Amino acid sequence: MADSVAPQAVVPIEAVLLVMAMLIASGRLIPRLLQRQYPTVSDSFLIASIVNAIALFITDVMTYKLGGMAEEDPSAPAPSDAHIVALKKVQFAGSYFYDTGIYLPKLAILALYFRLIPHTMPWLRRALYAVTISTACAMVTTCFLDTFWCGRQVSLNWSSEEGTCNTFESKEVFRIDWSTNVMTDLLICMLPFPLLHRLQLNRRQIWGLFATFSLGAVTISVSIVRFATIEVIHAWTNVFVLSMAEMAVAIMVVSLPSMRSFLRRGGMFSYRKTLGSSNTGYSHQTPMAGSNHFKPLSSNRGKHSARVHTEEDSGSEVELNTMGRKDVIYETLRISVQFSNSRDEEAEHPGKTT
């Protein structure tokens, strides 16, 4: 069709989408690895999503090489049974990597929400548990549906006989999978919004959080376009591109909110904090995001000196916690303080004045 992507362009487009998703995901994962931190549950699901997207890309490349993206040519010789079986096996595997694998980024964002939503909002925590269970059930249901739609004899999916049942070509399976996919996307997208009206933030910060939480709408939009492409437009090569686009966008959506060290440099998430103690007189301001340094401090009495080392957490541990209230966003920092006796230092450096 004129509206379809050329078969030879499908693989390059998918490669670009996959590389973009991996680059954005690396902005979240690499800083954590450089700081020798263990991956969180959300990070683990994100890594699984990337591996799944790579597997989906490989199946699409194999489908192209086997002629599964080319338009039917009546004058071309009929393919052999072995060729048909090989193509159908690849298509069947691709169904798993998309239909079931698309839930991995959802689980990654839900794992992140478990760190964001405070325990002091039990009604929202219960909603989070309900959405998580629904998403997991939808993932398992999709896997079983793709596997056993044609019966317990799974090999029917790659039979070379004409007219045999095939999950890959079933419109009923597609509609059920799409419905559960979009339903869980909507639930996940709406879940954090009840937090916004309870936060005492300025308008710029509220809009920043709104934009962050609304990223899931991009994935829903791509899924709707893919549904219309299959049901109305019938541009089959576009389906391959849109499937990878939805997977890549889902990975980006999971990764972007956690790229704190990069986003803060843009200004919206930049911050300055003051940590103090009324009884010691110590105070210090944390550096801008991504920096680690020592700052010498002196007590009011002049007897001791201290160095405070702040270390940024590069992962996704920005938590919405109450600290006795239900409208506070706070961020935890690991701070190490080293004390030394000023008299000992003067004895080591007798000629030095302070």
RAMO-V300575 format. One line per field, one symbol per residue. ss: DSSP state (H for helix, E for strand, L for the rest). phi: phi as a letter, one per 30 degrees, with the letter a starting at -180 (. if undefined). burial: b if it has 9 or more other ideal C-beta (glycine too) atoms within 8 Angstrom, else e. Layout:
BEGIN
ss = ???
phi = ???
burial = ???
END
This chain:
BEGIN
ss = LLLLLLHHHHHHHHHHHHHHHHHHHHHHHHHHHHLLLLLLHHHHHHHHHHHHHHHHHHHHHHHHHLLLLLLLLLLLLLLLHHHHHHHHHHHHHHHHHHHHLHHHHHHHHHHHHHHHLLLLLHHHHHHHHHHHHHHHHHHHHHHHHHHHLLLLLHHHHHLLLLLLLLHHHLHHHHHHHHHHHHHHHHHHHHHHHHHHHHLLLLHHHHHHHHHHHLLHHHHHHHHHHHHHHHHHHLLHHHHHHHHHHHHHHHHHHHHHLLLHHHHHHHLLLLLLLEEELLLLLLEEELLLLLLLLEEEEELLLLLEEEEEEEELLLLLLLEELLLLLLLLEELLLEEEEEEEEHHHHHHHLLLLLL
phi = .dddddedcddddddddddedddddddcddeddddhcdddddddddddddddddddddddddddddidcdddcedddddddddddddddddddddddcdcddddddddddddddddddddcddddddddddddddddddddddddddcecjddddddcddddiddbdecdddddddddddddddddddddeddedddcccbdddddddddddddeddddddddddddddddcdhcddddddddddddddddddddddcddddddddjdcdabbbcbbdccidaacdddejcbacbdbbdddicbbbbcccbdcddccdccbchjbcbccbbdbdbccccbddddddddbddccc
burial = eeebbebeebbebbbebbebbbebbebbbebbeeeebeebebbbbbbbbbebbbbbbebbbbbbebbbbeeeeeeeeeeeeebbbbbbbbbbbbbbbbbbbbbbbbbbbbbbbbbbbbeebeebbebbeebbebbbebbebbbebbeebbeeeeebbbbeeeeebbbbebeebbebbbebbbbbbbbbbebbeebbeebeeeeebbebbbebbebbebbbebbbbbbbbbeebebebbbbbbbbbbbbbbbbbbbbbbbbbebbbeebbbeeeebeeeeeebbbebeebeeeeeeebebeeeebbbbbbbbbbbbbbbbbebeeeeebeebebebeeeebebeebbeeeeeeee
END
